[in-house]
Structures are given as C-alpha cells and as structure tokens.
Amino acid sequence: MKKLFIEKLSVFTKVGVYDWEKKIKQRLLIDVQIFQKVHQTLFQNKSDCYLDYTIVSETIVDYLEKNSFKLIEDVAREVLDILSDQFLCSWIKITVFKPNAIPRAKVVGVSIERSLKD
C-alpha cells in the first residue's frame, strides 16, 4: 500500500449559507490522503505506478474555483467523489479547513473518508 498526501492546498471558492458568503470567494485549505494498493505486476513498469500530485491538486483547484457550495461538508464530499472517479485508489480521506470562520478559532473543518473497491 502506498499513500499520496497533499497538505493545506489553498483554494478560493464560494462557500456558505449567508447571502454575503455566496457573493465572495473565501479561502479553504484542503488536505488529501489517497492510498493505492501496489500490485506485484505494477513493479514491472514503475512509471505506471504512481499518482501525479500536480494533476490531483489541479483537479481539486479547478473544480472548486468554478463551483459554489453551501457547506464545507459539500466541498469535502464532492472532492472525494471527483478523485475517486478519476484516480485509481483504495481509500481516500479529504479534510477541508475554513480559516477564520469563527472568532477565537484558527480554523473549523470537516473530514470524510471512503474505502473504495480495487
């Protein structure tokens, strides 16, 4: 099993339930963990046996910047759905942080994870 991770990917998107939140882009930070089973046959061609973290991060940023969301839970779920559809993986965990969402807290956030069939 191998793991790709991206920490604190900075993205600006429209997210919120209040009218003023729906009009502005707010900064979110995204953590991604993707596990892949490494099958013995994949070692024959090691270049085919990797996830490109640049493509993974661009996929997330492109999607979030072009869409709007009511809740950070929606952001996490939709990112997880997109990654599980586009990349071969066994397990994914997405954490979404919303900095400065409430006074006295550095961030609020939500995590979701899913185990997928190989």
N, C-alpha and C positions, 0 to 999 in steps of 0.2 A: 504494500500500500504506500502510495506517496501522496504528499499534500502540497498544494499550491496555496499560498495565502497572500492577500493584499490587505494592508492595514491603513486605515484613515484616508481612503480615497476621497478627495474633496470634490463635491458636486454641487452645483447650484440648480435648484428646481423650485417649482411652485408646489408648496405643501401646506395644508392647514384647513381648518374648518371655518375660521372667521373671514369675513369679506376682505379685510385688509391683507390677510395672509395669501389669499387667492390672487392678489394683484402683483405680488412681488416674488422674486426668486430668493429663496433662502438657502443658506449653506447647510449641507448634510455631509456627514463623514460616514463612509461605508467600509466595513471590514468583511472580507470574503475568505472563506476556507473551503477548498474543494479537494476531496480525496478521490484518487483513482486507484483501482486495483491494477497492479503491474503484472501482467501475464507473462509467463516464461517466453512465449513466442515473440513478444514485443522487443525482447533484448536483441533480436537479430538485426533490427534496424532502429537504433536508439533515437534517430531524428524523428521517427514517427511516434515516439513515446513521451510526449510532453504536452503541456498546456502552455500556450503563449500568454503570459500575464499581460502583455501590452494589448492583445486582442480582447482578453477578458475585461480589462479595465475600460477600454474604448467602447465596448459593447454596453457596459453599465452607464458610462457618462453620456453616450449618445442617446440612449433610451430615456434617462432621467431628465436630461436637458430639454427634450422635445415633448414631454408629457407633464401633466399636473396630477396631484394626488391629494386626497383628503387627510389621510393619516400616514404616519411613518410605518405603520404596520402594512399598509398597502404597498409602500415603496419596497419593503423587505420581501413581501410575497411575490411581487411582480419581478423583481430582480432574480429571485430564486427560480421562478418559472422560466424566465428567459435563459438563464445559464444552464438549467437542466435540459432545456430543449436544444441548445446549440452546442453543448460540450459533453463529451463522454466522461461521466463521473459516477462515483458510487455513493457519495454523500456530499451535501453542501450545507454550509452554515453562513447566514447573512446577518450582520449586525448593522443597524442604522442608528447613528447618533445625530441628535438635533441640538447643536450648541446654543447656549443662552436662551433656551426655551422657557425656563422659569427662573425667577430670582433665586439666588443662593445655590444654584446648581450649575456646575460647569457644562454638563450635558444631560439630556434624557435620551433614552434609547430603547430599542427592542431587538431581540434576536429570534430568528426562526431557523430551523434546520430540517433537512429531509434526507432520508435514506432512499436511494434510487436503485432500480434493477440494473444489472450489468447487461 
